[in-house]
Amino acid sequence: MSWSMTTLLWITALAGLLVFNFNASAHQQKESYSNVLFNARSGNLEIQHRFYLHDAEHAAKRILDSHADLNKDPVSREAFAYYVMGNFKIADNNQQLLPLEYVGTEVEGKYLWVYQETQLPRSIEVKDSSSDRLAGFYIKMESLQELWPSQLNYINVEREKEVKSLRLSAGDAWQYLPLTEALN
């Protein structure tokens, strides 16, 4: 069976179109990842938000300025960081907001990172592990969900090599994350 050059070109073009279409649709999955880490050495709760740079760039052009350039402009990155900080909230188990401080931003490959921290609050300690009342904190993350209702924001909380995860969709209420052990 012999294939003509035209047929081979059409097959190659179709295969290329399918690959392009797959990549384009794969990129449409809007999501961010936030890590909340307990740092016993510093006594801080450290928060790292990771966004796909491509998605963050599109969002920044809509929510900040049509000329925003997160990849090259530190001022644009900082403005985007303050947008993220306005859409990420964490509260103690008494529902008192924790004061999060801006630490910085970083572009690393295809990701944009936004960093925050706060001192570990005593109100999330569990003094008696036999107690049936588990202390913890509340989390809300709404970044980019007003732009893309399908945006999913994943939160991973890591403490002493134990990880608990939340998945937050547009319109979700505050999520409570119980802590099972006392803080040091």
N, C-alpha and C positions, 0 to 999 in steps of 0.2 A: 504494500500500500504506500503510495507516494503522496506526500502533502505538498501542495503548491506554496510558494512563498507568500502569497496573499493570505492563504488560510493560516499559515504559521504566524503572520503578523497580527491577524485578527485574534487568534488564540492568546498571543502574548499581550496584546492590548487589553483583552477581556480579563486576563489574569491580573494584570496591573491595576485595572479598575476595581476589581474585587478586593485586592490588597489595600488599595487606597480607601475604598469604602469601609472596609473592616477597621482600619486605623482611625478613620474619622468618627465612626460610630463608637469605637472603643474609647475615644477621648471624650465623648459626650457624657461619660459617667462622672458626674460632679461629686467630689468628695474632698474632705480635709481630715487630717489626723492631728489630734492634740495629745501630748503626753504630759501627765501630771506626776512628778517625781518627788518623793520624800527624800530630802538630803539631811540625814541625821548629823553629819559633820557641821554643816552651816546652820542647821535649825530652820532651813527654809523649805517652802513648797515651791518647786520650780516647774514652770509650765512652758512647753515648747509646742507651737502650732506649726504644722507643715501643710503648705498649699502647693499644688502644681503651679509652677510659675506661669505657664500659659493661661490657666484659668484666672489666676490672680491678676495678670496683666489685663485681661478682658474686663474683669470686674472693676479694676482701678480706673479704667478709661470711662466707665459708666458712673461710678460712685464718687470719684475724686475729680478727675480732669481728663479730657480727651487726649491730652499730651503726656499723661503720666507714663513713666518708664521705670518700672520696678527693677528691671535688670541693671540699669546703669545709673539711676538717680537715687541717692540715699534719702533725699527729701521726700520723694514719692513713696519709698519703702516705709519711711517713718509715718507718713500720713496713712498708709494702708495698715500699718501696725496699730495705730490709734483707732482705726475703724474696727479691726479685729477685737481690740481690747474693749470696745464699746458693745461688742456682741458676744463676749465670753464672760460669764459670771460664775463665781463659785462662792458658796455661803457655808457657814458652819452648821452643825446639826440643830442650832437654834434659829436658823434661817437669817443670820446676820452676815451681810456681805463681807468677804475678806478683801482688804485693800491690796489690789495687785499693782505692782510697779512695773513700768516698762524697763526692759533690760537692753533690747536691741533687735536687729534683724540681720539676716544673712541670706545670700543667694548661694545655693550649693547645687550645681548641676541643673536639673529640671525642677528644683524645689525652691520655694521661698519659705524661710523660717522666721517666725516671730517669737521672741522670748519675753517671758514675764516671771515675776517671783513675788513671794510674800513670806513673812515669818510664819512658821507653823503655829497655828492657833491652839491654845490649851483646850478649847471647847470641843475639839474633836477627839480628845483622849477618852479611852475606856479604862477606868481605874480598876474595875473588877471584871475579869474575863468570864466569870461565871454568871454575870448579870444577863437577864434575858433582854435587856435594852442595849442594842448595838448603836454606838455613836458613829457618826459619819459626817458627810457633807452633801450639799446640793450643788448640782452643776447645770448650767444652761449655755448652749452654744448655738448662735443663730447666724454666724457669718455666712454670707453669700446666699442665704436661703430666700431673701426678699428678691434677689435677682433670678435665681433658679430654684423653684419649689422642689425640684428633685434632688437638690444638694443634700448629701448626707455628711454629717460631722461625727467622726468617730473619736471617742475619748478613751485613752488607756491610762489607768492609774496604776503606778508601780510603786510598791513599797516592800523592801526586803525580799526582792526577787519574786514577789507575788503580784500578778497583774489582773486587774478587773477592768472590764470594758463596757462602754455604753455606746449606743448608736442613736444619734439624735436627728430626727427628720424635721422638716418645716412644720411649725405649729405645735411641736412637743412642749409639754409643760416642763418645769424643773424636774430633774431626775435626782433621786436620792441614792447615794452610794454609801452603804454601811461599811464601817471599818471594824475588823474583828479583833485587833490586838492593840494594846496600849502603845502610844508613841514613846520613844526614848528621849 
